[in-house]
Amino acid sequence: MHFSLLTLSALVASSLALPPVNHVVHEKRDRIPPGWQYHEKLESSKVLPMRIALAQSNLDKADEFLMDVSHPDSPNYGKHWTHEAIAVKFAPSPESVDTVKSWLVSSGIAPERISRSQSLGWLKFDATVAEAERLLKTEYHLYKHETGKPHVACSDYHIPEHVTPHVDFITPTVHFDVKIPQAVAKPVEKRAPTTTAAAGHPVKTKAALGIGAPSSGSLPKKGAQINIKSIIDELKNCNKFITPNCLRALYLFPPGLTANPKNSYGIVEYTPQAYLQGDLDLFFANFSKKQVQRTPTLQSIDGGIPQTTQQGFGFNGESDLDLEYAMALINPQNTTLYQVGDQVEGASFNDFLDALDGSYCAGDDPFQDATYPDPFPGEGAYLGPKNCGGFAATKVISTSYGYNEADLTAAYERRQCNEYMKLGLAGTSFLFSSGDNGVAGNRGVCIDPATKEYNDGKSGIFNPGFPSTCPYITSIGATQIVPGASVTAPEEACETVIFSGGGFSNVFPLPSYQASAVQSFFKNFPPPYGADRFNNSQATRGFPDISANGANYVVAVDGVFALVYGTSASSPVVGAILTLINEARLYAGKSSLGFINPFLYANPGAFNDITQGGNQGCGTPGFQSVTGWDPVTGLGTPNFPKLLAAALKLQ
């Protein structure tokens, strides 16, 4: 970027006029992550690619903007924004840009060395280690992973107090989400402590790129293999075997009849997770015959392909489950498959968002998100450019993966959550499964109150999930048919193999649309736990929002039928129901639903309230299902006729 003489003079003059400043800690890492060791002090002459994430403007008004197009009482309901209008509205303010540039210039970084990203959200410059250490009041060290990969980091860094409101975060600094090739990484090491979350717990950070790994902890659970002939009379056996017709009977929605070209439903999968066409055909041959040999519309992001090199439930169970039910429930409407990441490096949620929004792409943390062309060449490596924009978001997007909120830095999570807000403004409904371990996190772990490390899950602090705690997505929990009951009987919270993820955030405040429901829960059914167990401030986001059945799904996997369990099943089912509602709205000349949470909480009567069951974890019974919203099953399960009627009343 080139500066005019006038701009240069102004920056220099302002730098000379700056009074002594007070530097404050901006981010801090508590300890070296497992798998890494200190190697040596970094040479002062080495050059670092410095990146400063500028604070976005108007985020304080984000809730107001989103409610204006999403709340059913708003006269602007459904009048979604263009991506161009969104980018302009949230670009960093001139004040932020000038403040940060002035600080850099006053610290000896010449103006001509500073450039601004195309997205407008980042300032970039190269600096020697000595310069970076003076600038950030820190020391840089070289660390080495047990695989041999080196990494540059500091334990904390400081910036002037008056600059703090204008900076989200800076890289490279404290983050340790270094990309270790999947072939050599130890999956259990993908959760390393780095910095501190809003609630004071150390944030774990070695998870972002392992989201698709069989060991990630957020994938569905496999049950017994079954003989398909044993469930010929489907509706009489729904308490043992869930099929598409069981779900239609549970939630009273019809088979799809039309395929409006304006409608669309997207399923996101992260490599190496992949479907097998033979599994889809086996499932369709038994439950949706007209779809045999049908495939989803593939959107390959960063080299993502439905790989067949690695097979087994750990590689095919998630994708087979998601696509078999999504496709069967909305047929003849098409299903889009977003396959993200190559077979070597994989991908994070941010890498998917990059493909939808090019302005978000330049803001990725290079030490958390994937870099393409893949820096780890080999079979299955994607050597093309990173996909920044160019992919359209479907009207509904379901993701059956998730992190622990404590896996990632709070700054990283807030930035991603704000992107979901922007895409909601544009008219997309984002759904995420709430987790399968009750109040515990992925792999059933909780947080030790003394060490702040993950423990074996038998005690400790509750471990909420992300993005479920983001207030701008819809979190989907799990229910089950009561054992021995009919498909028409009330369901209960899922307590077979898995427990519906639910709880309260340690990062995100309580959103306005949910405030009444959460306050009512605490008033009428106060949990028997204190602040030593969960964030009981009554001022943070609760999840899930709603639920759907998550037990005993009949799924074709690797050529046979098996029972599958998880909120991984619940999310695509809710997504299918919303897609059918969008179909009706679009044919009525209305918009898609977009961000649906305000609509959901304004229509609690459109859900089947779940009042039995809990979500045990961390050595406790967890929370309990009660009348009204609860942190087990949310508002309950969809009643399609009531939900459709309420949706069609909206403008």
C-alpha positions in Angstrom: 0.0 0.0 0.0 1.3 3.5 -0.9 0.9 6.5 1.4 0.7 10.1 0.2 3.2 12.6 1.4 0.4 14.3 3.4 -0.6 11.0 5.0 3.0 10.2 5.8 3.5 13.6 7.4 0.4 13.3 9.4 1.4 9.9 10.7 4.9 11.0 11.6 3.6 14.1 13.3 1.0 12.2 15.3 3.7 9.7 16.3 5.9 12.5 17.6 3.0 13.9 19.5 2.0 10.7 21.3 2.5 10.9 25.1 3.9 7.9 27.0 1.5 5.0 26.8 0.5 2.2 29.1 0.9 -1.2 27.6 -1.5 -4.0 28.7 -1.6 -7.7 28.1 -3.8 -8.5 25.1 -3.5 -12.3 25.0 -1.7 -14.8 27.2 -0.8 -18.5 27.0 -0.7 -20.4 30.3 1.6 -23.2 29.4 3.3 -25.1 26.5 0.8 -27.5 24.8 1.3 -31.2 25.0 3.5 -32.5 22.2 5.6 -29.4 22.1 8.9 -28.5 23.7 10.9 -25.3 24.1 13.8 -25.4 21.6 15.6 -22.1 21.7 15.3 -18.3 21.8 14.5 -17.1 18.3 17.3 -15.2 16.5 16.6 -11.4 16.6 17.3 -11.1 12.9 14.7 -13.6 11.7 11.7 -12.1 9.9 8.1 -12.7 11.0 5.0 -12.1 8.9 3.0 -10.0 11.3 -0.8 -9.8 11.0 -3.1 -7.5 13.0 -6.8 -8.3 13.0 -8.6 -4.9 13.2 -11.7 -4.7 15.3 -14.8 -4.6 13.1 -17.1 -1.6 13.3 -20.7 -1.7 14.2 -20.5 -5.0 16.0 -22.2 -3.3 18.9 -25.2 -2.9 16.6 -25.1 -6.5 15.2 -27.9 -7.7 17.3 -30.1 -4.8 16.3 -29.3 -5.4 12.6 -30.0 -9.1 12.8 -33.2 -8.7 14.9 -34.5 -6.2 12.3 -34.6 -8.9 9.6 -35.2 -11.9 11.8 -37.6 -11.1 14.6 -41.2 -11.9 13.6 -42.5 -8.6 15.0 -40.2 -6.5 12.8 -41.7 -4.8 9.8 -38.4 -5.7 7.9 -38.7 -9.4 8.6 -37.2 -11.4 5.8 -35.6 -8.4 4.1 -32.1 -9.9 4.1 -29.0 -7.9 3.3 -26.7 -8.3 0.3 -23.1 -9.5 1.0 -21.8 -6.2 -0.3 -23.9 -4.2 2.2 -22.7 -6.4 5.0 -19.1 -6.0 4.1 -19.3 -2.2 4.1 -21.3 -2.1 7.3 -18.8 -4.1 9.4 -15.5 -2.9 7.9 -13.1 -1.5 10.5 -13.6 2.2 11.2 -11.2 4.8 9.9 -10.4 5.6 13.6 -9.3 2.0 14.1 -7.1 1.9 11.0 -5.5 5.3 11.9 -5.0 4.4 15.6 -3.2 1.1 14.8 -1.2 2.6 12.0 -0.1 5.5 14.2 1.0 3.1 16.9 3.0 1.1 14.4 4.7 4.1 12.9 5.5 5.6 16.3 7.1 2.2 17.1 9.4 2.3 14.1 7.4 0.5 11.5 7.7 2.7 8.4 4.3 3.4 6.7 5.5 2.0 3.4 6.0 -1.4 5.1 2.3 -1.6 6.1 -0.4 -2.9 3.8 -4.1 -3.6 4.3 -5.8 -6.8 3.3 -8.3 -6.8 0.4 -11.0 -7.6 3.0 -10.0 -4.4 4.8 -9.9 -6.3 8.1 -6.2 -6.8 8.5 -3.0 -4.8 8.6 0.1 -6.7 7.4 3.8 -6.1 7.6 7.0 -8.0 8.0 9.2 -7.4 11.0 12.4 -8.8 12.5 12.1 -10.7 15.7 13.8 -7.7 17.5 11.2 -5.3 16.1 8.3 -7.5 17.0 9.6 -8.0 20.5 9.9 -4.2 21.0 6.5 -3.6 19.5 4.7 -6.2 21.6 6.8 -6.1 24.7 7.5 -9.9 24.5 10.0 -12.5 23.6 9.7 -15.0 20.7 10.9 -18.6 21.1 11.2 -21.5 18.7 9.3 -24.6 19.8 9.4 -28.1 18.2 6.6 -30.6 18.0 7.3 -34.3 18.7 6.8 -34.8 14.9 9.7 -32.4 14.3 7.7 -29.5 13.1 8.9 -26.1 14.4 6.7 -23.2 15.6 7.4 -19.6 16.6 5.4 -18.3 19.5 5.5 -16.1 22.6 3.8 -16.6 26.0 2.0 -13.3 26.0 2.1 -9.9 24.3 1.2 -6.3 25.1 -0.2 -3.4 23.2 -0.9 0.2 24.2 -4.1 0.5 26.3 -5.6 3.0 23.9 -5.0 0.6 21.0 -6.7 -2.4 22.6 -10.3 -1.5 21.5 -9.1 -1.4 17.9 -7.4 -4.8 17.7 -9.0 -8.3 17.9 -5.7 -10.2 18.0 -2.2 -10.4 16.4 -0.3 -13.3 14.8 2.1 -14.9 15.2 1.9 -14.7 19.0 0.4 -17.1 21.6 -1.5 -19.5 19.4 -0.5 -23.1 19.0 -2.9 -24.4 16.4 0.0 -25.3 14.2 -1.0 -27.5 11.3 0.5 -31.0 11.8 -0.2 -33.4 8.9 -3.0 -35.8 9.7 -0.9 -38.7 8.8 1.6 -38.0 11.7 -0.5 -36.1 14.2 -1.6 -37.8 17.3 -5.4 -37.1 17.5 -5.5 -37.1 21.3 -3.1 -34.3 21.3 -5.4 -32.0 19.3 -6.5 -30.0 22.3 -3.7 -28.0 23.7 -4.0 -25.2 26.4 -3.2 -21.8 25.1 -4.9 -18.7 26.4 -7.7 -17.8 28.8 -11.4 -17.7 28.1 -13.8 -15.1 29.3 -14.8 -17.2 32.3 -11.2 -17.6 33.4 -10.6 -21.2 32.2 -7.6 -21.9 29.9 -8.7 -22.2 26.3 -7.7 -25.3 24.4 -6.5 -24.7 20.9 -5.2 -27.8 19.1 -8.6 -28.9 17.7 -9.5 -26.7 14.7 -8.0 -28.8 12.0 -8.9 -32.1 13.5 -12.7 -31.7 13.3 -13.0 -34.4 10.6 -10.7 -36.9 12.3 -12.3 -40.2 13.5 -11.0 -39.3 17.0 -12.5 -35.8 17.1 -15.2 -36.8 19.6 -18.1 -35.1 17.8 -18.9 -37.9 15.4 -22.0 -40.2 15.8 -21.8 -43.4 17.8 -22.4 -46.8 16.2 -24.6 -49.4 17.7 -25.6 -53.0 16.7 -25.6 -54.2 13.1 -29.2 -55.1 12.1 -31.1 -57.2 9.7 -33.2 -54.9 7.5 -36.0 -57.5 7.2 -36.7 -57.1 10.9 -38.1 -53.6 10.5 -40.5 -54.1 7.5 -43.4 -52.8 9.6 -41.6 -49.5 10.3 -44.0 -47.5 12.3 -44.6 -50.3 14.9 -40.9 -50.5 15.6 -39.9 -46.8 15.8 -38.9 -47.1 19.4 -36.2 -49.6 18.3 -35.4 -48.5 14.7 -35.7 -44.9 13.4 -36.3 -44.6 9.7 -37.5 -41.6 7.5 -41.1 -42.6 8.0 -40.7 -42.7 11.7 -39.5 -39.1 11.7 -42.4 -38.0 9.5 -44.8 -39.6 12.0 -43.0 -38.1 15.0 -43.0 -34.6 13.7 -46.0 -34.7 11.4 -44.3 -33.6 8.2 -45.1 -35.0 4.7 -42.7 -36.3 2.0 -41.3 -33.6 -0.2 -43.4 -32.9 -3.3 -41.7 -30.0 -5.1 -38.3 -28.6 -5.8 -38.3 -24.8 -6.0 -35.2 -23.7 -7.8 -34.8 -20.9 -5.2 -34.6 -23.4 -2.4 -31.5 -25.2 -1.2 -30.2 -27.3 1.6 -26.5 -27.8 2.4 -24.7 -30.5 4.4 -21.1 -29.8 5.5 -18.5 -32.6 5.8 -14.9 -32.3 6.8 -12.3 -34.6 5.2 -11.5 -37.4 5.8 -15.2 -37.9 6.5 -16.9 -39.0 3.3 -20.0 -40.9 2.0 -19.9 -44.0 -0.1 -22.3 -44.1 -3.0 -23.0 -47.8 -2.5 -24.2 -46.9 1.0 -26.6 -44.2 -0.3 -28.0 -46.6 -2.9 -28.5 -49.4 -0.3 -30.4 -47.0 2.0 -32.5 -45.5 -0.8 -33.3 -49.0 -2.2 -35.1 -49.7 1.1 -36.4 -46.3 2.1 -36.5 -43.9 -0.9 -36.5 -46.0 -4.1 -36.7 -43.1 -6.6 -33.3 -41.8 -5.3 -31.2 -44.9 -6.1 -28.0 -43.6 -7.9 -28.8 -40.0 -6.9 -25.9 -38.1 -5.6 -25.6 -34.8 -3.7 -24.4 -31.7 -5.6 -20.7 -31.6 -4.7 -19.1 -28.3 -3.8 -15.4 -29.1 -3.3 -13.7 -26.6 -1.0 -9.9 -26.5 -0.7 -9.6 -29.8 -2.5 -12.3 -31.6 -0.6 -13.5 -34.9 -2.2 -15.6 -37.8 -0.9 -12.5 -39.9 -0.5 -12.7 -43.7 -0.6 -9.1 -44.5 0.4 -10.0 -44.8 4.1 -13.2 -46.6 4.9 -15.0 -47.8 8.0 -17.5 -46.3 10.4 -15.0 -43.7 11.6 -14.6 -42.4 8.1 -18.1 -43.0 6.6 -20.6 -43.0 9.4 -21.1 -39.3 9.7 -21.4 -38.5 6.0 -23.6 -41.5 5.3 -25.9 -40.6 8.2 -26.2 -36.9 7.2 -26.8 -37.5 3.5 -29.1 -40.5 3.7 -31.5 -38.7 5.9 -31.2 -35.2 4.5 -31.7 -36.4 0.9 -34.5 -38.8 1.7 -36.5 -36.3 3.8 -36.4 -33.4 1.3 -36.6 -35.3 -2.0 -37.2 -34.2 -4.8 -35.4 -31.1 -3.6 -31.6 -31.3 -4.2 -29.0 -31.5 -1.4 -25.7 -29.7 -1.6 -22.6 -31.3 -0.1 -19.9 -28.9 1.0 -16.8 -31.2 1.2 -14.1 -29.2 3.0 -10.3 -29.7 3.1 -7.9 -32.1 1.4 -6.8 -35.5 2.7 -3.5 -34.2 4.2 -4.2 -31.0 6.1 -8.0 -31.1 6.6 -10.0 -28.0 7.4 -11.6 -25.9 10.1 -15.0 -24.3 10.3 -13.2 -21.0 9.3 -12.0 -22.6 6.0 -15.6 -23.4 5.1 -16.7 -19.8 5.9 -13.8 -18.5 3.8 -15.3 -20.2 0.8 -18.7 -18.5 1.4 -17.3 -15.0 2.2 -14.1 -13.9 0.5 -13.9 -10.9 2.9 -13.6 -13.3 5.8 -10.8 -15.3 4.2 -8.0 -12.8 4.7 -8.7 -12.7 8.4 -7.9 -16.4 9.1 -5.3 -17.1 11.8 -2.5 -18.9 9.9 -1.8 -20.8 13.1 -5.3 -22.1 13.5 -6.8 -22.5 10.0 -5.7 -24.4 6.9 -3.2 -22.9 4.4 -3.4 -23.7 0.7 -1.6 -24.7 -1.5 -1.0 -27.4 1.1 2.4 -27.0 2.8 2.5 -30.7 3.3 2.8 -32.2 -0.2 2.0 -35.8 -0.8 -0.8 -38.0 -1.9 -4.2 -36.3 -1.4 -2.7 -32.8 -1.0 -4.5 -29.9 -2.6 -1.9 -27.7 -4.4 -4.3 -25.2 -5.7 -5.1 -21.7 -4.3 -7.2 -21.4 -1.1 -10.9 -21.0 -1.9 -11.7 -17.4 -0.8 -15.3 -16.7 -1.8 -17.0 -18.0 -4.9 -19.3 -20.5 -3.2 -22.9 -19.7 -2.5 -24.5 -20.4 0.8 -27.6 -22.5 0.7 -30.8 -21.4 2.5 -30.2 -23.9 5.3 -26.8 -25.4 6.3 -26.5 -28.2 8.8 -23.2 -29.2 10.4 -22.9 -32.3 12.6 -19.5 -31.5 14.0 -18.5 -29.3 16.9 -15.7 -28.3 19.3 -15.5 -27.8 23.0 -15.8 -24.1 23.8 -12.6 -24.5 25.7 -10.7 -25.9 22.6 -10.3 -22.5 21.0 -9.5 -18.9 22.0 -12.3 -16.6 22.9 -11.2 -14.1 20.2 -11.2 -16.8 17.6 -14.7 -17.9 18.6 -16.1 -14.4 18.7 -14.8 -13.7 15.2 -16.3 -16.9 13.8 -19.6 -16.3 15.6 -19.8 -12.8 14.1 -19.4 -14.4 10.6 -22.5 -16.6 11.3 -24.3 -13.4 12.3 -23.4 -11.8 8.9 -24.5 -14.9 7.0 -27.8 -14.8 9.0 -28.2 -11.3 7.8 -27.9 -12.6 4.3 -30.7 -15.1 4.8 -29.0 -18.4 5.8 -30.0 -20.7 8.7 -27.0 -22.3 10.3 -27.6 -25.4 12.4 -25.1 -27.3 14.6 -25.4 -30.4 16.6 -25.2 -29.7 20.4 -22.9 -32.7 21.3 -23.4 -36.2 22.6 -21.9 -36.1 26.1 -24.4 -34.1 28.1 -22.8 -31.4 30.2 -19.4 -32.8 29.4 -17.5 -32.0 26.2 -16.3 -34.1 23.3 -14.8 -37.4 24.3 -16.7 -37.0 27.6 -14.1 -34.7 29.2 -14.7 -32.0 31.8 -12.4 -29.3 33.2 -10.4 -29.9 36.4 -11.1 -26.9 38.7 -7.6 -27.0 40.1 -5.4 -27.5 37.0 -7.9 -26.2 34.4 -6.9 -29.2 32.2 -9.3 -31.7 30.8 -10.0 -34.7 33.0 -11.6 -38.1 32.6 -15.1 -36.7 32.8 -15.9 -38.2 36.2 -15.9 -34.8 37.9 -15.1 -31.2 37.3 -16.5 -28.1 35.6 -19.1 -28.6 32.8 -17.7 -28.3 29.3 -20.0 -26.5 26.9 -19.7 -26.9 23.1 -19.0 -24.4 20.3 -20.4 -23.2 18.0 -23.5 -24.2 19.9 -22.8 -21.4 22.4 -22.7 -18.8 19.6 -25.9 -16.9 19.7 -26.1 -16.6 15.9 -26.6 -20.3 15.1 -29.3 -22.7 16.0 -28.1 -25.5 18.3 -29.9 -28.9 18.0 -30.1 -31.4 20.9 -31.3 -35.0 20.9 -34.5 -36.8 22.0 -35.6 -40.5 21.9 -38.8 -42.4 21.8 -39.4 -43.8 25.3 -38.4 -47.5 25.2 -41.5 -49.6 24.5 -43.7 -46.6 23.6 -45.3 -45.9 20.3 -44.3 -43.3 17.7 -47.2 -41.1 18.7 -46.2 -41.0 22.4 -44.3 -38.0 23.9 -40.5 -38.3 23.5 -37.9 -37.9 26.2 -34.4 -36.5 26.3 -31.9 -38.9 24.7 -30.4 -41.3 27.2 -29.5 -44.2 25.0 -25.8 -44.4 24.1 -25.6 -40.6 24.0 -26.8 -37.7 26.1 -28.0 -34.4 24.6 -25.3 -31.7 24.8 -26.5 -28.7 26.7 -25.5 -25.9 29.2 -24.3 -22.4 29.3 -21.5 -20.5 27.6 -18.4 -19.1 29.3 -17.8 -16.7 26.4 -21.1 -15.4 24.9 -23.6 -13.2 26.6 -27.3 -14.1 26.8 -29.0 -13.0 23.6 -32.2 -10.9 23.8 -34.4 -13.4 21.9 -33.6 -16.1 24.6 -33.5 -14.0 27.7 -37.1 -14.6 28.8 -36.8 -18.4 28.3 -33.5 -18.7 30.2 -34.7 -16.5 33.0 -37.8 -18.5 33.4 -35.8 -21.7 33.6 -33.6 -20.4 36.4 -36.6 -19.0 38.3 -38.8 -22.0 38.1 -36.3 -24.9 38.0 -33.0 -23.7 39.5 -30.2 -26.2 38.9 -28.7 -27.8 42.0 -25.2 -26.7 41.1 -23.1 -23.6 41.9 -20.5 -21.6 40.0 -18.0 -24.3 40.7 -19.8 -26.5 38.2 -21.1 -24.1 35.5 -21.6 -20.5 34.5 -24.7 -19.8 36.7 -24.6 -16.1 36.2 -27.9 -16.3 34.3 -26.3 -13.8 31.9 -24.8 -16.1 29.2 -26.1 -18.0 26.2 -27.9 -21.3 26.9 -28.1 -24.2 24.5 -29.6 -26.2 22.7 -32.4 -24.2 21.1 -34.5 -27.1 19.9 -34.1 -30.9 19.4 -35.0 -33.9 17.3 -34.7 -37.6 17.7 -31.1 -38.8 18.0 -31.3 -42.6 18.8 -31.6 -45.8 16.9 -31.2 -44.4 13.4 -31.1 -47.1 10.7 -28.1 -46.2 8.5 -26.4 -48.0 5.7 -22.6 -47.9 6.4 -19.9 -49.8 4.6 -22.4 -52.1 2.9 -24.5 -53.1 6.0 -27.2 -51.6 8.1 -26.4 -50.5 11.6 -28.0 -48.4 14.4 -26.4 -45.0 14.8 -26.8 -42.4 17.7 -26.1 -38.8 18.1 -27.1 -35.1 17.7 -25.3 -35.7 14.4 -28.6 -37.2 13.3 -30.8 -34.6 14.9 -29.3 -31.6 13.1 -29.8 -32.7 9.5 -33.4 -33.8 10.4 -34.2 -30.3 11.7 -32.5 -28.9 8.6 -34.7 -31.0 6.4 -37.9 -29.7 8.2 -36.8 -26.1 7.8 -36.0 -26.7 4.1 -39.6 -28.0 3.6 -40.9 -24.8 5.3 -38.7 -22.6 3.1 -40.2 -24.5 0.1 -43.7 -23.4 1.2 -42.6 -19.8 1.9 -40.8 -19.5 -1.4 -43.9 -20.7 -3.3 -46.0 -18.2 -1.4 -43.6 -15.4 -2.7 -41.9 -15.0 0.7 -38.3 -15.1 1.7 -36.4 -17.9 3.3 -36.5 -18.0 7.1 -32.8 -16.9 7.5 -31.7 -16.7 11.1 -34.5 -18.6 12.9 -33.9 -18.3 16.6 -36.0 -15.2 17.3 -38.9 -16.9 15.3 -38.4 -20.1 17.3 -38.5 -18.4 20.7 -41.5 -16.3 19.7 -43.4 -19.5 18.9 -42.8 -22.0 21.7 -46.2 -23.5 21.1 -45.0 -24.9 17.7 -42.8 -27.4 19.6 -43.4 -30.6 21.5 -42.2 -29.8 25.0 -39.9 -32.5 26.4 -40.2 -32.9 30.2 -38.5 -36.2 30.9 -34.8 -37.1 30.9 -31.5 -35.4 31.6 -28.0 -34.9 30.2 -25.7 -36.4 32.7 -21.9 -35.8 32.7 -19.0 -34.7 34.9 -20.1 -37.1 37.6 -23.5 -35.4 37.9 -27.0 -36.0 36.6 -26.5 -32.9 34.5 -29.5 -30.7 33.8 -33.1 -32.0 33.7 -35.8 -31.6 31.0 -38.6 -29.4 32.4 -41.6 -27.5 31.2 -40.5 -24.8 28.8 -37.0 -24.2 27.6 -34.2 -26.2 29.3 -30.5 -26.8 28.6 -31.2 -30.4 27.6 -33.7 -30.3 24.7 -34.3 -26.6 24.4 -37.8 -25.6 23.4 -38.5 -29.2 22.4 -39.1 -31.0 19.0 -40.8 -29.5 15.9 -44.5 -29.8 15.4 -44.5 -29.3 11.6 -48.1 -28.2 11.0 -47.9 -25.6 13.8 -44.4 -24.5 12.7 -45.4 -24.2 9.1 -48.5 -22.2 9.9 -46.5 -19.8 12.1 -43.9 -19.4 9.3 -46.5 -18.7 6.6 -48.1 -16.0 8.7 -44.8 -14.0 8.6 -44.4 -11.5 5.7 
